[in-house]
């Protein structure tokens, strides 16, 4: 008779939309592997609402992240609150030798990235960054197909989608927003947001901080980190940015230079109710694409399409190996990390490489924000 499976105890810092729509429902589905034991948020109403959504015995509640991180009832700390708090809360988790699961972006300036890396070096814990799209089976298969290409001639990364609310409202999770936080909490968040942008733009790359550049920086960290992390795993880090058009209010475009080919990155948010997110790579005889749908509606498939010349004839294949969603696959990797010590690919050191790409983009587009 096999021994019972270990159930990993999880504490969540942040009870907002992503917790309510993604992480709590997925952890509930995974209740033979994970148990939510602690919730932390500055909103008492959000805490009470999320507590009611947890399967099994109700988790403990706190407004103090240090209490959650120090608790023996927590093995993994999910840091799924505002980006401004990712670094301090990751450091708290690591100081208590926990596994810190940090939603992307891990950090938006070199100072915060260094704080996390330093804390991890001193800790018995470790960091896993939530680059969920990189755990999709179709993407892993596509990386193998791309690796078998004789020579890449062109690549494209696209993420042009509707507002999150369109998909969230159809998710069946009925999330709620609350405003019962203090003036001091609001002021602290605002100060941290200003500091994050000043450090990331003015200090690290010498880009003037304007309303437009700050919005672009936020979009690169939020939406862009999905796409650029995919691009980097599939193709490597680009050599340079050949040019870009950075308009956070519209569609933005970047042209990256790789050895022997260029990669176009285009992204933006509009009012057309669709989710067009894909990575596509070309060679002379084969074209491989991975197509994603909204992660806010559970069960929508991620697919790989291959178009190629086979003995002079055109062949097209649509491959959907599994309906298992990327969050489920990502959680399996997290579980193996915690229970067996099996390393993950989305480490803190890995996440820093995306910060470098954000910097390359903003440095190339610096003139677009000067004099505004």
N, C-alpha and C positions, 0 to 999 in steps of 0.2 A: 504494500500500500504506500503510495507516494505521500510525502509530507505536505501539509497545507502550504499554499503559496503565501509568501510574505506580502502583507499589505503595507504600502508605503504611506506614511503620514505627511500630509501636505498642508501648508499654510499659505493663504492667498493675501498679498498686499495689493489692495485695489479692488473695489467692488463695483466698477463702472460697466460700460457697455461690453467690453471684450470679456470680462469675467462672466457677465450674465448670459451672453449669447454663445460664447465659445467654451471657456474653460470649465465653468461649473457643470454645464450639461455633459461635456466630454468626460470629465472626471466621474460624474455620476454613472455614465455608461461603463466606466472602467472600475466600478466599485469593488471588484475582486482583486484589483491591483493597487488602487489608490484610495485613500480616505481623507476627506477634507476635515481637518481637526481645528483649524484656526482661521479666522477672517479678520482683516484689518482695513479700516477706512476712516477718513475724517468725518464721514456722514453716518450718524447713528441710524438713520432711516435706511440707507443703503445696506448697512450691516444686517439690520433686521430682515430686510427683503431677501438678501442673498442667503441668510441663514435658513429661511423658510424653503429655499430651493434645493438645499443639500439633502441627498438621500442618506437615510440612516440617522444615527444620533446627531443632534445639532452641534455644530462646531462652537468653540469658544469665540468670543468677540472682544476686540480691542481697538482703540484709536492710536495705540503706541506700537510702531513697527519693531522697536527694540524688544518689547515684551514677546511678540510673536517669534522673532528670530532666536531669542534665548530659550524658548520653551522646549523641554524634552519631548513634548507631544508633536513636534515638527521635525521632519527629516529633510524635506524639500521646501524651499521658499519660492513661491511663484511671485515674481515682481512684475505686476501687470497694471501698474498705475501710470501716471503721467511720466513722460520721458525725463522730466526735470528731477525726478526722484530715483531714477534707475541706479545711478552710481552710489548715492549714500545708502540705499537699502540693500544693494548688492554687497557693499562693504560690510554692513551689519550682519548679513547672512553668513558671509565668509568668515568673519571674526568669531562667529559661533559654530564654525566648522560644518555648515549646512551646504547642501547642493543648492545653488542659486539658479533657478530657471528665469531668465530675463527675456521678456518680450522685446522684439526688435523695435527701434534701434537700441543697441546696448548703451551707446554713448555718442554724443554729438560734439565732443571736443576732446583734444588730446589729454587735457588734465583729468577729465573723468575716466577716460579709458585707462590712463596710467594708474589711477586710484584702484580700479577694479583688478587690473593685472597684478598690482603689488599685493593687494589683499589676498588674491588667489594663491600667489606664491607662498604666502605665510600661513595658509589655511590647510586643514585636512579636507575641506570641502572643495568644490569645483563649480565651474560655470557652464551652463548650457544656454545658448541664445536661441530664441524661438523663431528661426527662419523656416517656417512650416512648409513653404513650397518646395524646399530642397529635399524633403522627405517623401514626396509623392513618387509612387512607383513608376509612373510614366516618365517623370524627369530622370530618374536613375537609369531607366532603359534608354532614354534619349542620349544621355551622356556616353553610354557605351556605343551607341550608333555613331555619335559624333566622333568619338575616339577612333573609330574604324574608317573614317573618311580619309581619302588619299590626300586631299588638300582643301581646306576651307577657302571659299572665294568671297563669301559675304555672310553677315549675320544681322539679325534684327531682334530687338527686345521691345515689346509693346505692352503698355498697361493703360488703356484708355477706358474708363469705367464711369458709371453713374455714381451719384452720392451714396454713401454707405446706408443712409436711411432707407433707400429704396429696397435694399436687400434685407436689412435688419427687420423692417416692418413685416416681411414675409417669412421670417425665420421660425416662427412658432414658439419663440422663447419669451416674448412679451416683456422686454427689458423696460426698466423705469429709470428716470433721471431724478436726482434729488438735489436740493439746494440748502440743506440744513447744516452747512459748514460755517465756521466762524469767519469774521472779517480778518482775523490774524492769519488763518489758513489761506484765505484768498490772496492776501498781501504777500505771504511767503511764496506761494506759487508764482505770482507775478514777478517777484524779485528773482526767483530761480530761473524763470523763463528768459528774463532779460540777460542774466549772467550767462546762461547756456549759449545764447546767440552771440553775445559779445566775445566770449571765449572761442567759440567755434569759427566765427567769421573774422572779426577784427583782429583778435590776438593770433589765431593759428594760421590764417591765410591772407590777412591784410585786405579783406573785402569790406567796404563800408556797410554798416548796419542801417538798412532802410526798411520800410514796411514791406517792400517787394523782396529784398534779399532775405529778410527773416522768414517770410512766407515760403520762399523757394527752399531755404535750408530745412525748414520743417517738413516740406513735401518730400525732399530727398530722403530724410530720415524715416518718414512714415511709409508712404507708398513706394518710394524709390528703392528702399533697402531690400524689398522683396525681389525686385527685378535685377538690380545690380549684383546682388548676391548670387542669383541664378546664373547670370552672365559670367560671373567670375568662376564659379565652379565648373561650368561647361567649357569655357574658353580660356580661363586664366585672367590675370590682371592686364588691362590694356596698357600699351606703351605711353599713350598720350591722348589728349582731346584735340581733335582737328578743328572743331568749332561747335558752337551751341547757340540755341535761342531759348532763353530762360524767361518765360512769362508765366508766373504762378497762377494768373487768372485765366489762362487759356491752356493750350497744348504746348508742352516744352519738348525740345529735341536736342540730342547730343550725338555727335559723331566721334566714335572712338577709333583710334588706330591700333591694330594688332599686326603682328608680323605677317605681311603678305595679304592682308584683307582689312576691311573696315566693318564696324558694327554700329548700327543706328539704334539709338534708344529714344523712344517717343512715349510720352505719358501725359496724362491730364484727367481732370474730372469734369464731366458735363452733365446735361440733363437728359441724355438718351438712355433709356432703361435697358442697359446691357452691360456685360462684363467681358471686355476683350483684353485678356492678358495672355501673352504667349512669348515663347522663345523660339526662334526659327533660324536654322543654320543651313547654308548652301555649300555644295561642292559642284563640280562639273557634271556629276552623274547621280547625285543624291541630294534630297532636301528633307530635313528632319524638323518637325515642329512639335512643341508641347503646348497644349491649350488648357488654360485654367478657367474655372468658373468661380463664382463668389463662394468664399469659405463660410459666409454667414448662413448659408442654406445647406444643411448637412446632407451629404450623400450625392451631391452633384459630381459627376466623374471628371477626372483629369485624364486627358487622352494624348496619345502620340500619333502623329500622322507622318508617314514616310512616302515620298514621291521619288521615283527613281527610274533610271534607264536600265532595263534588264534584257540583255541580248538584243538591243535595238528596239524594244517595245516599252511603252510607258506603263508603269505599274504604280498604283496608289493603295496604301494600306492604312486603315484606321485601327489602332491598337488600344484597347481598354482592358488591361490585364486584371484590374480589380476595381470594385466599388468602394474599397476601404479608403476612407478619406485621409488626407495628409495629417490632420491633427491626431488621429488614431495611430498612424504610423510613427509620428513624432513621439507620442507618449510611450510607445513600445521601446523606442530608443532610450528615452528618459528612464524607464523602468529598469532596463538592462544596465544603464549607467549606475543607478543607485544600488541595485541588488547584486550585480556581478562585477562592477567596476569596468565595464566595457566602454572605452572612450567614444565620444561623439565627435562628429565633424564640425558642428557649429559651436566652436569654442570662443572664449573671449579673444584670444589672439587672432582667430579667423575673422571676427567681427571688426577688428581694427582695420583690416584691409579694405572694408567698405567705406569706412571713414576717410581713408586716403583717396578713394575714388570720388567721394563727395567733394573733397578739397580740390581735386583736379578739375572738376566741373566748374566750381565757383571761381577758381582762379582764372580759367579760360574766359568765363563770362563776366569778369570783374567790371569791365567798362560799361556793361549794361545797367549797373547799379550806381555808378559814379554820377555826381551832380544831381541826384534826385532828392 
